[in-house]
Amino acid sequence: MYHSIVQNNKRKNTKRNPHQYNIGNKVLVLADPSWKHEEDEYLPAPHTVTHVYDNNTLRLRHETPKSGAKYKTWNLWQVNP
């Protein structure tokens, strides 16, 4: 069982591009195909990185025209630089 998990992780990691995220970087967030209202591959407009956590997550800020800024935490695997 453990051996198959390690193999699966290695396979997934070969597809990932290593990137060092910094505060102030602009990133695109991948849209989840299960979201009914999202038709594009990415959510609209770039998000700004406000905090980089040690557990492979980023705190992102998104400016909205009606309600100002919104903050959300995203996993590194869900964003592209």
LINRA-V888100 format. One record per residue. N is the residue number from 1. RES is the residue in one small letter. D_FIRST is the distance of its C-alpha to the first C-alpha in whole Angstrom. Layout:
# LINRA-V888100
n=N res=RES d_first=D_FIRST
n=N res=RES d_first=D_FIRST
This chain:
# LINRA-V888100
n=1 res=m d_first=0
n=2 res=y d_first=4
n=3 res=h d_first=5
n=4 res=s d_first=5
n=5 res=i d_first=7
n=6 res=v d_first=9
n=7 res=q d_first=10
n=8 res=n d_first=11
n=9 res=n d_first=13
n=10 res=k d_first=15
n=11 res=r d_first=16
n=12 res=k d_first=17
n=13 res=n d_first=19
n=14 res=t d_first=21
n=15 res=k d_first=22
n=16 res=r d_first=24
n=17 res=n d_first=27
n=18 res=p d_first=27
n=19 res=h d_first=30
n=20 res=q d_first=32
n=21 res=y d_first=33
n=22 res=n d_first=36
n=23 res=i d_first=39
n=24 res=g d_first=41
n=25 res=n d_first=39
n=26 res=k d_first=39
n=27 res=v d_first=36
n=28 res=l d_first=35
n=29 res=v d_first=32
n=30 res=l d_first=30
n=31 res=a d_first=31
n=32 res=d d_first=29
n=33 res=p d_first=29
n=34 res=s d_first=29
n=35 res=w d_first=32
n=36 res=k d_first=35
n=37 res=h d_first=38
n=38 res=e d_first=36
n=39 res=e d_first=37
n=40 res=d d_first=37
n=41 res=e d_first=33
n=42 res=y d_first=34
n=43 res=l d_first=36
n=44 res=p d_first=40
n=45 res=a d_first=41
n=46 res=p d_first=40
n=47 res=h d_first=38
n=48 res=t d_first=39
n=49 res=v d_first=37
n=50 res=t d_first=38
n=51 res=h d_first=36
n=52 res=v d_first=32
n=53 res=y d_first=30
n=54 res=d d_first=27
n=55 res=n d_first=24
n=56 res=n d_first=25
n=57 res=t d_first=27
n=58 res=l d_first=31
n=59 res=r d_first=34
n=60 res=l d_first=36
n=61 res=r d_first=39
n=62 res=h d_first=41
n=63 res=e d_first=44
n=64 res=t d_first=46
n=65 res=p d_first=49
n=66 res=k d_first=50
n=67 res=s d_first=48
n=68 res=g d_first=48
n=69 res=a d_first=44
n=70 res=k d_first=41
n=71 res=y d_first=38
n=72 res=k d_first=34
n=73 res=t d_first=31
n=74 res=w d_first=29
n=75 res=n d_first=26
n=76 res=l d_first=26
n=77 res=w d_first=24
n=78 res=q d_first=27
n=79 res=v d_first=30
n=80 res=n d_first=31
n=81 res=p d_first=34
